[in-house]
C-alpha cells in the first residue's frame, strides 16, 4: 500500500466518522421528535393537570405561596411560553450554523450502454461508480450573517422576556382569583351570620308576641328580614362557586378538589411616587424589555438588508472518487467563489426602506408601552391609596354599627325601639362587615396590581 493511498484512506475514514457522528445525533433527535409526536408521557401543561399530582384535596389548606407555585410550574400558558423560548433557542443555533463548514456527500452507481449514430446497436453495458465529499465555507459576506445572528439573538431575548411576562400575568391572575375566592368565602360567612342573627331576632319576636309585648307586624317584618338574608346567603354561595371555578382555572385545573384557603392579609405596600415606580419598571418590566429586544432585531434587519447589496465570498472544496471499476480514481478541487446580483429591479433598495419603517415602528411601540406602563402605575397607585383609606374607615364603621346594634337591641327588648329600628341596625352591621371584608381583600388585590404594573412576578 503506497503512502499516498494510506493518506487518502485516513482522510476518507475521518470523513466517514464525522458523517456517522452527525447521523447518530440526527437519529436521536428524530426518535425524540417521534416520541413527542406520538404523545408519549406528555407532562402536565401539555395535558390536563390532575389535582392529586400537586397534592390538592379536600383536606388541603392552600396558601397563596403554594397556590402560585402550581400554575408557575404547570400552567399551559407557561408551557407555551417555554416552548416559544426553546424554539427561539433553536433558531439561534440554526443561524450560527452558517459560521461552520457545510459538508455534504454523494454516491452513485450506474449501468449504461454507449451506442452512437452510424454504429450497430449493442447491448454491451458500461459500469460507472462515483462518490464525493464536498465542503462549503462562508468567508465573508459584509456582515449579513452576523446581522441575521443578531436578529435571532434579539428574538431569543424577546422570548425570554415574554416568558417572564407570561409568568407575571399568570401569577397576577392567580393572586386576584385567590383573593376573590377568599373574599367570597368571607362574605358568605357574613351572610351566614346575618341569617343566624335574623333567626335569633325572629325567635325573640315570637316569644314577645306570645306574651303580648309585640304585634303581628313585628313578626311579619322579622320573617321577611330572615327570608331576605337567606336569599343573600344563596347569592353568596353562588359567588363562592364562581370564584372557586375561576381559581381552579388559574391553577390549570379542570376539576374542583375542594381545598380550603388560608389567606395572609398582612402584606403592606408603602405608597411611592409614580416616577420612582416608573424608573423601577424601566429596569425590570418584561413587556418593555421584549419590545426593546424587538427594536434591536429590527435594527439588525437594516444591517442585513444593506449587506445584501454586497457580494458573498465563500470557499468550496471537493474530494471525489470515480471510475468504471475498482479501485476508483480520486480527484480533488478547491476554490473561492463570489456572487453578486447586479440588478434586481430595485427590490433590495425597497427592502431597506421596508426594514427602516419596521425599526421606526418598533421604537414607537416601545414609547407607547412606556406610556401605558406609567398610566397603569398611576391608576393602581390611586386604587392602592383608596383601598388604604377604605380599610381604615370600614374598621371604624363596623365598630360603630355593632355598638349601635347592641344599644337598639337592648332598647327593643325594653320596648323603647321598633322592629324597623332593629332591622336597620342589623342591616348596617351586615353592610359594614361586608365592606370591611371587601376592603381587606381589595387592598391585597391593589398591592398585586401595582406589582404587576411594575412588571414584578
N, C-alpha and C positions, 0 to 999 in steps of 0.2 A: 504494500500500500504506500503510495507516494506521499510526500509531506503535504503537497497542495490538496490532495484528496482528504487527508486527515483534517486539515484546516477547514475545508469546506464542510466536512462531516460534523465537526464540533459546532460550527455556526448553525448548521441546519438543526442539530439536536437542541441547541439553545432556543431557536425559534419555535420548535415544536413544543418545548417545555413551557414557554411563555403562553403559547396558544392553549395548551392543556390547562394551565392555571386559570386563564380567562374563562375557558369553557366551564370548568368546575365551579367557579364563582357564579357564573351566569346560571348554571343549573340549580344551585342552592337558592338563588333569588327567584327563579321560576317556580321551584317547589313551594317556597313560602307564599308566592303570589297565588298559586293554585289552591293552597290550603285556605287562604283568606277568601278567595273567590267562592269556594265551596261552603264557606261559613263554618269552618271547624272551630269550635270552642271560642265564639266571639266574647269579648269582655263586656261587662256592664257599660252601657252607653251606646254600644252597637246592638245591644238587646235590652229588653226591659230589666231594670234593676229590681230584685226581689228584696222585700223588707228584711227578711231573715239574713240576707247576706251582709247587712250592715248592723245587725243586732237590734232591729226595731220590732217591738211587740207591744202588747197592751200593758206590760209591766215596765216598759222603758220610760224613764224621765228624761226628756230631751231638753238639753240646754242649748243656748244659741250657738255656742262654740262647736258643740258636736253636730248641730244641725248644719252649720256651714261646711264642715268637713265632707259631708256626704255629697252635695252637688258639686263642690270644687274638685272632687275626685271622679265622679261617675256621671255627671250631667251630660246629656247628648250635645248640648251647645259647646261644652268644654271639649268633648271628644272631637267635634267638628273643627274647632279652632286648633287643636293639637295636630290633627291630620293636615290642616292647611299649612301649619308650620313645618311639618315633615315634608310636604310637597315643595315648599319654598326651599328647604334644605337640599332636596334632590335637584332642584333647578340650579342651585349654586354649583353643585358637583358637575352637572351637565355642562354648564358654561365654562368651568375651569378645565374641563377635559380638552378644550381647544388648545391649551398650552402644551399638551402631551402629544407625542408622536401617534399618528393614526396608522395602525398596522393592519394589513389585510392579506389574505391568502386566497389562492385559487388553484384548482387542479382539474385536469380534463384528460379524457381518452377518446379517441375517435377511430373509426374504421371506414375507409372510403375507397372508391375507385378513382382512376386517373385517365379516363377516356377523353379524347380530344377530336376535333373536326378533321376528317380525312383519314382517320385511322380506324381499323376494325375494332368493334366493341369487344371489351374483355370484362370478365367478372373478377379479374385479379384485384385484390384489395391491398391497401397500404395502411399500416398502423401509425398512429400518432399519439404521443403522450406528452403532457406538459404539467408543470407545477411551478408556482411562483409565490414569493412573499414580497409585498410592497410596503413602503413607508412614506407617509406624508407628514411633514413638519412645518408648522407656520413659523416663519422667520420674523416678519414684520408686516403690520397692516395699518400703520399710522394711528394706533390707539383704538381701533374698532373693537377688538376682542376685550381689552381692558374696560372699555365703556360698557360692553354687554355684561361683563362680570360685576361691575359696579351697580348696574341695574338690578341684577338678581340678588346681590348682597343687600341693596336697599329694600328689595321685596322681602328678604328674609327678616330684616329688622322690622318692617311693617307687619309681617305675620306674627313676629314675637310680641309686638305691641298690641296687635289685635287679640292675641291670646290673653294678654293682661287685661285688655278692655272687656273681653268676654267674662273673665273671672270676676272682674269688678261688677259687671252687670248682674251676673248670676248671684254673687254674694249680696248685692243690694236688693235684688228681688226676693231672695230668701229671707233677709233681715226684715223687710217690710211685711212679707207673708207671715213670718214668725210673730212679729209684734201685733199684726192684725188678728191672728188667732188668739194670742194672749189677751188682747183687748176684748174680743168677742166672748171668751170664756169668763172674764171678769164681769162683763156686762150681763151675762147670763146669771151669774151668782147674785148680782144686784137685783135682777128680775125675780129670782127665786126668793130672795129675802123680802122683796116687795109683796109677793104673793103671801108669804108667811105672815107679814105684818098686817096685811088686809084680812087674812083669815082670823088672826087674833082679834082684830077690831070687830069683825063680824060676830065672833063668838061673844065678845063683850056686849055688843048691842043687843044680841038675843037675850043675854042674861038680864040686862037692864029693862028690856021690853017685857019680860016675864013679871017683873016687879012693878011695872008701870012707870018707870023713870024715863023711858024713851018712847017715841011714836013709831008708827008703822013706816013713816017716811024715812026715818033713820035706818031701819032695817033694809028697805029697798035700796037706799043710797049705798049702804055698805056692800050689798050683794052686787050692785053694778060696779063698784070700785074693784071688788075681787075679780069679777069677770074681765074687766079691762086689764088688770095686772096679769091674769092668765094669758090673755091674748098677747101681751107684751113678752111674756115668757116664751110663747110659741115662736114669735119672731126672733127672739134672742137665740133660741135653739137652732133655728134655720140659719142664722148668721154664723153660728159656730160651725155648722156642717159645711157651709160655703167656704169659710176661711180655712177650714181643715183641708178641704179639697185643693184649695189654692196652694197651701204649703206643701202638700204631697206632690203636686205638680212641680213646684220649685225644687223639691228634693230629688226629682227624677223618678218618682214612683207612679205606678198605675194601680195602687191599692191603698187601703187605709189600715195600718197596723194598730191604730188605737192608742198611740203613745200619749203620755202626759207631758205638759210643759212646765219648765221651771225658769221663767224669765228673770233676768237680772236687770233691774231698773235703776241701778245706782250710778250708771255712767253719766259723767258731766262733761260738757264741751264748752270751754270758755269762748265767749264771743271775741272775734278778732276782726280787724279792718279787712274789708274786701280786697284791697290792694295787696295786703300781706298774703292772704289765701291765694290770690291770683298768681303771685310770684311762686308760691309753693306748687300750684297746679302746673305752671310752665315747666317745672323741673320733673314732674312725675306723671302727668296725665297721659295715659296710653293712647287716647284718641288723637291728641295733639302730636305725640311722638310718631304715631303711624303716618299722619299727614306730612310731617317733616321728612320722614323716610321716603314717602311717595314723591315729594318735591325733589329730593336728591336723585331718585330714579329718573324723573323727568329731565333733570339736568344732564345725567349720563346719556339719556336718549339723544340729546342735542349733540354730544360728542360723537356718538355712534353715527348719526346722520351725516355729520361733517366728514368723518373718517371714510364714509362710503364714496366720497368724491376721489379718493386716492387709491392707488393700486395696492394689491396684496402681493407679498413676496413669500414664496414657500419653497421648501426643499423636498424633492421627490427622489426616492431610491427604490430599486427593484432588483431582486435576485431570483432567477428562474432556471428551470431545467426543462429541456425539450428534446425530442428525438423520436425515431420510429422504433427503437429497440433500446434495451438497457445494456450498459449504463447510459443515461441520458446526458446530453451536452449542456453544460452550465454557461450562463451569461449573467452579467450584472450591468446596471446602469444607474447613474445618479446625475442630478442636475437641479438648477434653480429655475423656478417658473414664476412669472409675474403676469397679472391680468389687470386690465383697466377698461371700464366702459367709457367710451369716448362720447357717446350721445345717447340720451335716454328720453328725449322729448321734454326735458325739464323736470322729470319725475323726482330726481334726487334733490333738486333745489326746493321744490314744493314740499318734499318730505321734511326738509329743515324747517320751513315755515310752519309746518304742522306741529312738530315736536316743540317748537318755541312757544306756540299757543298753549300746548299742554303744560309746559313749565309755568307759564304765567297763570294758567287756571289753577294749577296745584298751589301756587303761592296764595292766590285769592281764597282757596278753600282753607288754608291754614289760618289766614286772617279771620275768616268768618267763624272758624271753630273757636278761636280765642275770644271773639265777641260773645259767642254762645256760652262758653265756659264762665265768662265774667258775669253774664246775665244770670246763669244758674246759681252762681255763688251769692250774688246779691239777693236773689229770690229766697234761697234756702236760709240765708242769714236772717232775713225778715221772719221767716217761718220759725226759726230757732228762737229768736227773741220773743215772738208771740207765744210760743209754747212755754217758755220760761215764765212769762207773766201769767199765763193761764194756770200754770201749775201752782203758783203761789196763791192766786185768787181762789181757785177751786178748793184748796185746803181750808181757807178761811170760810168760804160759803158753806162747805159741808159741816164744819163745826157749828156755825150759826144755825143752820137748818135743823140739826139734831137737837140743839138746845131749845129751839122754838117748838119742835115736835113734842119734846118732853113736857114743856110748860102747857101746851094746848091739850095734850092727853090728860094731864092732871086736872086741868080746868073742865074738860069734858066729863071726867069721872065725877066731878063735883057738881055738874050741871050748869057750869058757867060758860060753856062753849058748845057750838053746834057741830053736827056731823060734817057739815061743809068745811068748818074750820079744821077739823081733824084731817079730812081728805086733802085739803090744800097743803097742810103741813107735811103729810106723808108724801104727796107728790113732789113737794120741794126737796125733801130729803132724797127721794129716789133720783130726781133730776140732778141734784148736786153730787151725789155719789157717782152717777153715770158720767157726769162731766169731769169729775176727778179722775176716774179710770181713763177716760179718753185723753185727758191732759198728760197723764203719766206716760202712756204708750205713744202718744203723738210727739212728745218730747224726744223719746228714744228714736222714733222714726225720723224726726228732724235732724238728729245727730247723724243717722245713717245717710240722709240726703246730702248733708253738707260734705261728708267724707266722699261720697260718690261724685259730687260735683267737682271736688278737687282731684279726683282720679285715684283715690285710695281703694285698695281691695277690701 
